[in-house]
Structures are given as C-alpha cells and as structure tokens.
Amino acid sequence: MASSSLIFITGGVRSGKSSFAERKAVEIARKTGCQLNYLATGVPSDSEMKERIEKHQRDRDSATYRWKTYEQSVQIGKIADDFNGEDVILLDCVTTLLNNELFSSEQVWDEHFLETVKENVITGITSIKNRARTIIVVSNEVLNEPLLGNELVFTYGRLLGQIHQYLVKEAELVFLVEAGIPIVMKGVTQ
C-alpha cells in the first residue's frame, strides 16, 4: 500500500474551503484511481445548517465524479476500518466534529473530559489517515478573534487550536483559503 497522506485546509466561514477541498479530492482520485469518500460531520440542527448540508449534498450529486458519503457526527474513528489504501477521504469539518463531541453528552467540562474529547478527535482522524490513501481535513479558522469574556468559547478555542496545531504538524500540505483563493501554508504543490 502507498503511504497515506494528510492535507489540512482551513479558512474563514464561507471562504470557499469546502469547494476547494472537494476539487482537491477529485484531483487526487483522478490521478490515483482511488474511490472518493465524503465524511460529513454536520447535524441539521437548525434551518441554516440543514440548507448548508443540502447544498453540499447537491454539489456532490451533480459532480461528474462519484462520492460515497458517510454521515458520522461523533466518534469518527469507529468507521476507520471501512477505508483502505484505495480511498481518498474528505472530512468536513473539524470545528463541527469538535462541537458535536463536546455537546453529545451531559458531561461536566473538566480537564479529563476535555482531554478525552481532544484525543478522540485526533485519534479518529489519525486512524482514518492510517487506513486511507489520502485524508483531506477541513476546518474553520475561528481563532482570529479575541476569545475573552466567555469561558465556554475560550475552552472551545483552546481545544480547536491544539487540534489544528497537531494536524498542521502531521500534514504534508496545509492550505489557508481566503475569499476562494487557496494559499499554501506548508508543503509544495505540483
């Protein structure tokens, strides 16, 4: 099996990062002949989120390349065995996954719980990466604003920042998407 790779794509809300990630996944699948997989973490919790999920589904359905979709809002590591070296996986997105993990139970947000959640997210992504040809991980850049005044927001931002740092360290390629323009932050593209 060819060695697995991780591509990390981040950017602001509605920056074009998901569209770029989809194009990147299709490009890799075409070059390698691998199966395209979409790992969706979104939960249609309100009308806006429902519309966004439906838009992403329509975009994939209308594409010329065939996607296999997995809806897994928590504990993504549970589906790692579904993948192999012939798979390109697009995970969209880490911010939603972290949110789902934090709020999926009535746990007290003590340090043990927070560390467990962080490790579950990282371990899940790593488990999938180790099975697949390529995993493309999308996240939101929500850490550019001050997180003062709200302990919950600060805690979420701290965890997300730690997860981002881990992903950037492990990734071969890292992109920041601004206004639809992907900027290479790490690695070399062909």
C-alpha positions in Angstrom: 0.0 0.0 0.0 1.2 3.5 -0.8 1.9 5.6 2.2 -1.0 7.6 3.5 -1.1 11.4 3.4 -2.9 14.2 5.2 -3.9 17.5 3.7 -5.3 20.2 6.0 -7.4 23.0 4.7 -8.6 25.9 6.9 -10.2 29.2 6.3 -13.0 31.5 7.5 -16.7 30.8 7.3 -17.8 30.8 3.7 -14.3 31.3 2.4 -14.5 28.6 -0.3 -12.5 26.0 1.6 -15.0 23.1 1.2 -15.3 23.7 -2.6 -11.5 23.8 -2.8 -11.2 20.6 -0.7 -13.7 18.8 -3.0 -11.7 19.9 -6.1 -8.5 18.7 -4.4 -10.1 15.3 -3.5 -11.3 14.8 -7.1 -7.9 15.8 -8.5 -6.2 13.2 -6.3 -8.8 10.5 -7.1 -8.4 11.1 -10.8 -4.6 10.8 -10.6 -4.6 7.7 -8.4 -7.8 5.9 -9.5 -9.0 5.9 -5.8 -12.5 6.0 -4.5 -13.8 9.4 -3.3 -15.4 9.4 0.2 -17.1 12.3 2.0 -17.1 12.1 5.8 -19.8 14.6 6.8 -19.9 15.6 10.5 -22.7 18.1 10.2 -26.0 17.7 12.0 -29.1 19.5 10.7 -29.7 21.3 14.0 -31.4 24.4 12.5 -32.6 25.6 9.1 -29.3 27.3 8.1 -27.3 24.1 8.9 -29.9 22.0 7.0 -29.6 24.2 4.0 -25.8 24.1 4.1 -25.8 20.3 4.3 -28.3 20.0 1.4 -26.2 22.4 -0.7 -23.1 20.2 -0.1 -25.1 17.1 -1.0 -26.4 18.7 -4.2 -22.9 19.8 -5.2 -21.5 16.3 -4.8 -24.6 14.7 -6.5 -24.2 16.9 -9.6 -20.5 16.4 -9.9 -19.0 14.2 -12.6 -17.1 12.1 -10.1 -18.9 9.7 -7.8 -18.7 10.2 -4.0 -19.5 7.7 -1.2 -20.9 9.6 1.7 -20.5 8.7 5.4 -22.6 10.7 7.9 -20.7 10.4 11.2 -21.1 13.3 13.6 -19.1 11.8 16.5 -16.5 9.1 17.1 -15.3 9.1 13.5 -12.6 6.5 14.4 -15.4 3.9 14.5 -15.5 3.9 10.7 -11.8 3.7 10.1 -12.0 0.1 9.1 -14.3 1.0 6.2 -11.4 2.5 4.4 -8.2 1.2 2.7 -5.3 2.4 0.6 -7.7 2.9 -2.4 -9.7 5.7 -0.6 -9.5 9.4 -0.7 -11.5 10.8 2.2 -12.7 14.4 2.6 -13.6 15.1 6.3 -15.7 18.2 6.6 -15.3 19.6 9.2 -13.2 19.6 12.4 -15.0 22.5 14.1 -18.3 20.8 13.7 -16.9 17.4 14.8 -15.4 19.1 18.0 -18.7 20.8 18.7 -20.6 17.5 18.3 -18.1 15.7 20.6 -18.3 18.3 23.3 -22.1 18.5 23.3 -23.1 14.9 22.6 -23.4 14.1 26.3 -24.2 15.9 29.5 -20.6 15.7 30.8 -19.0 18.3 33.0 -16.3 20.1 31.1 -13.5 19.2 33.4 -9.9 18.8 32.2 -10.2 15.0 31.9 -13.3 15.2 29.7 -11.8 18.0 27.5 -8.6 16.0 27.0 -10.6 12.9 26.2 -12.6 14.8 23.6 -9.4 16.2 22.0 -7.8 12.8 21.9 -10.9 11.2 20.4 -10.9 13.8 17.5 -7.2 13.4 16.9 -7.2 9.6 17.2 -10.2 9.3 14.9 -8.6 11.4 12.2 -5.3 9.5 12.6 -7.0 6.1 12.5 -8.7 7.0 9.2 -5.5 8.5 7.8 -3.6 5.3 8.5 -6.1 3.3 6.6 -6.7 5.5 3.6 -4.6 6.8 0.7 -5.3 10.4 1.5 -7.4 12.2 4.0 -8.3 15.9 3.4 -9.4 17.6 6.6 -11.3 20.8 6.5 -11.7 23.2 9.5 -12.7 26.7 10.2 -10.4 29.5 11.3 -12.3 30.8 14.2 -9.3 31.7 16.3 -8.5 35.1 14.8 -10.9 37.0 17.1 -10.3 37.5 20.9 -11.9 34.8 22.9 -12.3 36.8 26.1 -15.3 37.0 28.3 -16.8 33.6 27.8 -15.2 30.5 29.4 -17.0 28.1 27.1 -15.8 29.9 23.9 -12.3 30.2 25.3 -12.2 26.4 26.1 -13.5 25.5 22.7 -11.0 27.8 21.0 -8.1 26.3 23.1 -9.1 22.8 22.1 -9.6 23.7 18.4 -6.2 25.4 18.4 -4.5 22.3 19.9 -6.2 20.1 17.3 -5.2 22.5 14.5 -1.5 22.5 15.6 -1.5 18.7 15.6 -3.0 18.5 12.2 -0.6 21.1 10.7 2.4 19.2 12.2 1.2 15.9 10.7 0.1 17.3 7.3 2.1 17.1 4.1 0.1 20.0 2.7 -1.7 22.9 4.5 -3.8 25.5 2.8 -5.5 28.6 4.1 -8.4 29.6 1.9 -9.2 33.3 1.8 -12.0 34.6 -0.4 -11.9 31.5 -2.5 -8.1 31.7 -3.0 -6.1 28.8 -1.6 -2.8 29.9 -0.1 -0.1 27.2 0.6 1.0 27.4 4.2 3.0 24.2 4.3 4.3 21.8 1.6 4.8 22.0 -2.1 2.1 21.5 -4.7 2.7 20.3 -8.3 
